[in-house]
Amino acid sequence: MGAKTSKGANETENKVCVKAIDKRSIGRLIIKLCGNEGVEDTRETAALRKLLQGCITEIEKQSNKTWQNASLAIYGMDGTECILQSGTGRKKFVTHLNDKDEVEILPL
């Protein structure tokens, strides 16, 4: 799948505005960027899918307030860049796979 997102009412080329950053909004982003589960993934798409699925696990460990008015910058191996933003996006986070291939979400 392509690295760029389409432009809709609440989207720009690489920024997707959502009501809340939660497992549903990340799940929709997985489908948009990687396709449905079961499709044959490239190495880059598989890594991006793993990263986004790991984000779901990590954000559920924190309070919902953490993800209100927040933005989460996501960077894939192939240069895919996407920002998932709720509200004003005042609280900024970035996610990546660390050297142990585990998902980390870090505040900026």
C-alpha positions as CSV (number, residue, x, y, z in Angstrom):
1,M,0.0,0.0,0.0
2,G,1.1,3.6,-0.5
3,A,2.8,5.6,2.2
4,K,0.6,8.6,1.8
5,T,-2.9,9.0,3.2
6,S,-5.7,10.5,1.2
7,K,-7.2,13.8,1.9
8,G,-10.6,13.8,3.6
9,A,-12.6,16.3,5.7
10,N,-10.3,15.8,8.7
11,E,-7.1,14.8,7.0
12,T,-4.1,16.3,5.3
13,E,-1.6,14.3,3.3
14,N,0.2,12.8,6.4
15,K,-2.0,14.0,9.3
16,V,-5.2,12.3,10.4
17,C,-7.4,14.1,12.9
18,V,-9.6,11.9,15.1
19,K,-11.9,12.4,18.0
20,A,-9.8,10.2,20.2
21,I,-6.5,8.4,19.9
22,D,-7.6,4.9,20.8
23,K,-7.6,1.3,19.5
24,R,-10.3,2.1,17.0
25,S,-8.6,5.1,15.4
26,I,-5.3,3.2,15.2
27,G,-7.1,0.1,13.8
28,R,-8.5,2.3,11.1
29,L,-5.1,3.7,10.4
30,I,-3.7,0.2,10.1
31,I,-6.3,-0.7,7.4
32,K,-5.6,2.6,5.6
33,L,-1.8,2.3,5.6
34,C,-1.3,-1.5,5.6
35,G,-4.5,-3.0,4.3
36,N,-6.6,-5.6,5.9
37,E,-5.0,-8.4,7.9
38,G,-4.2,-11.4,5.8
39,V,-3.0,-9.5,2.8
40,E,0.6,-10.2,1.8
41,D,2.7,-7.6,3.4
42,T,6.1,-6.2,2.3
43,R,8.8,-6.1,4.9
44,E,8.1,-2.4,5.4
45,T,4.3,-2.8,5.7
46,A,4.7,-5.7,8.1
47,A,7.0,-3.6,10.3
48,L,4.5,-0.7,10.2
49,R,1.6,-3.0,11.0
50,K,3.6,-4.4,14.0
51,L,4.4,-0.8,15.1
52,L,0.8,0.3,15.0
53,Q,-0.5,-2.9,16.7
54,G,2.0,-2.3,19.4
55,C,0.7,1.3,19.8
56,I,-2.7,-0.1,20.6
57,T,-1.2,-2.1,23.4
58,E,0.9,0.8,24.7
59,I,-1.9,3.4,24.7
60,E,-4.3,1.1,26.6
61,K,-1.8,1.1,29.5
62,Q,-2.3,4.8,30.0
63,S,-5.3,6.9,31.0
64,N,-7.6,8.2,28.3
65,K,-6.7,11.8,29.4
66,T,-3.2,11.2,28.2
67,W,-4.5,10.8,24.6
68,Q,-6.9,13.8,24.7
69,N,-5.5,16.8,22.8
70,A,-2.5,14.7,21.7
71,S,-0.6,13.9,18.6
72,L,1.2,10.7,17.9
73,A,3.9,10.8,15.2
74,I,4.5,7.4,13.5
75,Y,7.4,6.7,11.3
76,G,7.7,3.5,9.2
77,M,10.9,1.9,7.9
78,D,10.1,3.0,4.3
79,G,9.8,6.6,5.2
80,T,6.1,6.5,5.8
81,E,5.2,9.3,8.1
82,C,1.8,9.8,9.7
83,I,0.5,12.0,12.5
84,L,-2.6,10.9,14.4
85,Q,-4.1,13.9,16.2
86,S,-6.9,14.3,18.6
87,G,-8.2,17.8,19.6
88,T,-5.5,20.5,19.6
89,G,-2.6,18.0,19.5
90,R,-0.9,19.9,22.4
91,K,0.6,16.8,24.0
92,K,3.1,15.4,21.5
93,F,4.4,11.8,21.3
94,V,6.5,9.8,18.8
95,T,6.5,6.1,18.4
96,H,9.2,3.7,17.0
97,L,10.5,0.2,17.3
98,N,13.5,0.1,19.7
99,D,16.7,-2.0,19.3
100,K,14.8,-5.0,20.9
101,D,12.1,-4.6,18.2
102,E,9.6,-3.5,20.9
103,V,7.2,-0.5,20.5
104,E,8.1,2.6,22.4
105,I,6.0,5.7,22.7
106,L,8.0,8.7,23.9
107,P,6.8,12.2,24.9
108,L,8.3,15.1,23.0
